[in-house]
Amino acid sequence: MRAKGLVSGWRDELFPVIQSFSDEPLLLVERAAATQLGIKAYGVHINGYVRRADGSKELWVGRRSKSKQTWPGMLDHIVAGGQPHGISPRDNVIKECGEEP
C-alpha cells in the first residue's frame, strides 16, 4: 500500500487488529492504513482543568500543530495519541506527553 501510494502519512507504528481492547491481535497493520481498512483503533487522551478561586472550573483546550498530518490547527486534547501494539496505555501516555512541545 505504501509503495503504491495508497496510504499517506506512514508512521512505522503498528496497530493491532482486535475486536476488543484486551484481545490478542489477529494481525498488525500500519497505523496510517488502519482507518482505510476499517480497523478499530484505540488511543490515550488527557484533558485538564483548573479550579478558580470562586470554585468555577475552566477547561484547558489544546490546538494541534499546523504541521500535523491530520486535522492541522484544530482544537484538540492537551495530550493524545493512538494506542500502538506492544506498549501499555500508561507508558503510551508518558510517551505522548514527551512528544508535546
Secondary structure, DSSP 8 states (H G I E B T S, - for coil): -TTTT-S-S--S-EEE--SSTTS--S-EEEHHHHTTTT----EEEE-EEEE-TTS-EEEE-EE--TT-SSSTT-EE-SEEEE--TTS-HHHHHHHHHHH--
